Amino acid sequence: MQKNKKFLYSYLANALLEYCFNETLFGCHELINIVIDKKDTNKSISTEFKNYLKNNFSQKISGEMRFEIKPSYTNKCLQAVDFASWAIFRKYEQNDLEYLTTLD
């Protein structure tokens, strides 16, 4: 999966949504708003990504699934996810726990 980043990105997003759905963090009738960082997104990737998630959840949800593509500097949630993923990356790639411990 590491060699096919498009698939990995979609797979991980799907797994996260599946977890949220199974833990009833959102209801099946609610609007699900997914914000995607514009930096690494081109039109064909975003279309495939949207279709992949919509197809996987079409039987589970009756609410709308909305997608927004924004630069991370315009969205605080994207900034938080960027920080958390960067801190995890630092732990495994640089053996640096300084930023990961700030997440506790």
C-alpha positions as CSV (number, residue, x, y, z in Angstrom):
1,M,0.0,0.0,0.0
2,Q,2.9,2.4,0.6
3,K,3.7,2.4,-3.1
4,N,0.2,3.3,-4.1
5,K,-0.5,6.5,-2.1
6,K,-3.8,7.2,-3.8
7,F,-5.1,3.8,-2.6
8,L,-3.6,4.1,0.9
9,Y,-5.1,7.6,1.3
10,S,-8.6,6.3,0.3
11,Y,-8.2,3.1,2.4
12,L,-7.2,5.0,5.6
13,A,-10.0,7.6,5.2
14,N,-12.5,4.7,4.7
15,A,-11.2,2.9,7.8
16,L,-11.5,6.1,9.9
17,L,-15.1,6.7,8.7
18,E,-15.9,3.1,9.3
19,Y,-14.6,3.4,12.9
20,C,-16.6,6.6,13.4
21,F,-19.7,5.0,12.1
22,N,-19.3,1.8,14.1
23,E,-18.7,3.8,17.3
24,T,-21.8,5.9,16.5
25,L,-19.8,9.1,16.5
26,F,-22.2,10.2,13.8
27,G,-25.6,9.0,12.8
28,C,-26.6,7.4,9.6
29,H,-28.9,10.3,8.7
30,E,-26.4,13.1,9.4
31,L,-24.5,15.2,6.9
32,I,-20.9,14.0,6.7
33,N,-18.6,16.8,5.7
34,I,-15.1,15.7,4.6
35,V,-12.5,18.3,4.1
36,I,-9.5,17.4,1.9
37,D,-6.2,19.3,1.9
38,K,-5.8,21.0,-1.5
39,K,-2.0,20.7,-1.5
40,D,-1.8,17.0,-2.6
41,T,-5.1,16.8,-4.5
42,N,-5.6,16.9,-8.2
43,K,-9.0,16.6,-9.9
44,S,-8.7,12.9,-10.9
45,I,-7.5,11.8,-7.4
46,S,-10.3,13.7,-5.7
47,T,-13.0,12.3,-8.0
48,E,-11.7,8.7,-7.3
49,F,-11.5,9.4,-3.6
50,K,-15.0,10.8,-3.4
51,N,-16.5,7.9,-5.4
52,Y,-14.6,5.3,-3.3
53,L,-16.0,6.7,-0.1
54,K,-19.5,7.3,-1.4
55,N,-19.7,3.7,-2.8
56,N,-18.5,2.2,0.5
57,F,-21.0,4.1,2.6
58,S,-24.0,4.4,0.3
59,Q,-25.6,1.4,2.0
60,K,-24.9,2.5,5.5
61,I,-25.9,6.2,5.5
62,S,-29.0,8.0,4.3
63,G,-27.5,11.4,4.9
64,E,-25.5,13.4,2.5
65,M,-21.7,13.1,2.2
66,R,-20.2,16.5,1.3
67,F,-16.6,17.0,0.2
68,E,-14.6,20.2,0.4
69,I,-11.1,20.8,-0.9
70,K,-9.3,23.6,0.9
71,P,-5.8,24.7,1.7
72,S,-4.9,23.5,5.2
73,Y,-4.1,27.1,6.3
74,T,-7.8,27.9,5.9
75,N,-9.2,25.1,8.1
76,K,-8.3,24.5,11.8
77,C,-9.3,20.8,11.6
78,L,-6.8,20.2,8.8
79,Q,-4.1,22.0,10.7
80,A,-4.7,19.8,13.8
81,V,-4.6,16.6,11.7
82,D,-1.4,17.9,9.9
83,F,0.3,18.5,13.3
84,A,-0.8,15.1,14.7
85,S,0.3,13.1,11.6
86,W,3.6,15.1,11.5
87,A,4.3,14.3,15.2
88,I,3.7,10.6,14.6
89,F,5.9,10.7,11.5
90,R,8.7,12.3,13.7
91,K,8.4,9.5,16.2
92,Y,8.8,6.7,13.7
93,E,11.2,8.4,11.2
94,Q,13.4,10.4,13.6
95,N,12.8,8.7,17.0
96,D,11.7,12.2,18.2
97,L,9.0,12.1,20.9
98,E,9.0,15.8,21.7
99,Y,6.0,16.7,19.6
100,L,4.1,13.4,20.1
101,T,4.1,13.8,23.9
102,T,2.4,17.2,23.5
103,L,-0.6,15.4,22.1
104,D,-1.2,13.6,25.5
